[in-house]
Amino acid sequence: MAGADGLVSKKRGRPSNRRYSEDFRNLVLDLVREHYVDFGPTLAAEKLIECHRIAVSKETLRQWMMEASIWVSRRERKKRVFQPRGGTVRNSVRWAMMMKRRESSHGYRERTSGPAPGWT
């Protein structure tokens, strides 16, 4: 093979030789469902080592838990929707009252716009 075809690995698209068996994966997921369903993948991996003496990396466990719909990443969790605040009547009334106070004739702006007493 010559050119770009010769650079592509022949293992591409095939499962890894270092892959865990399907029975082991199912065992780990059953333990997680039974004991650690509320845990994230990092803590669940630590508990599997501590209590069951099963060593699985947190990243592998995270991928398995996501595939089995046991855990959802923060990015994929539904975002909370808040009420928009820009065009509400209450805010427009507040704005109008604030502008009215600024333009009132009580002399506040005149007293504060000049230099401080004793500086002239």
TAQUIMO-V329740 format. One record per backbone hydrogen bond with DSSP energy under -0.5 kcal/mol. NH is the residue of the N-H (numbers start at 1). CO is the residue of the C=O. If there is no record, write none. Layout:
nh=NH co=CO
nh=NH co=CO
This chain:
nh=5 co=2
nh=6 co=3
nh=7 co=3
nh=7 co=4
nh=8 co=4
nh=12 co=9
nh=14 co=11
nh=19 co=16
nh=25 co=21
nh=26 co=22
nh=27 co=23
nh=28 co=24
nh=29 co=25
nh=30 co=26
nh=31 co=27
nh=32 co=28
nh=33 co=29
nh=34 co=30
nh=35 co=31
nh=36 co=31
nh=36 co=32
nh=39 co=36
nh=44 co=40
nh=45 co=41
nh=46 co=42
nh=47 co=43
nh=48 co=44
nh=49 co=45
nh=50 co=46
nh=51 co=47
nh=52 co=47
nh=52 co=48
nh=53 co=49
nh=54 co=48
nh=55 co=53
nh=56 co=54
nh=61 co=57
nh=62 co=58
nh=63 co=59
nh=64 co=60
nh=65 co=61
nh=66 co=62
nh=67 co=63
nh=68 co=64
nh=69 co=66
nh=70 co=65
nh=71 co=65
nh=76 co=73
nh=77 co=73
nh=82 co=80
nh=88 co=85
nh=92 co=88
nh=93 co=89
nh=94 co=90
nh=95 co=91
nh=96 co=92
nh=97 co=93
nh=98 co=94
nh=99 co=95
nh=100 co=96
nh=101 co=97
nh=102 co=98
nh=103 co=99
nh=104 co=101
nh=111 co=107
nh=112 co=108
nh=113 co=109
nh=114 co=110
nh=119 co=116
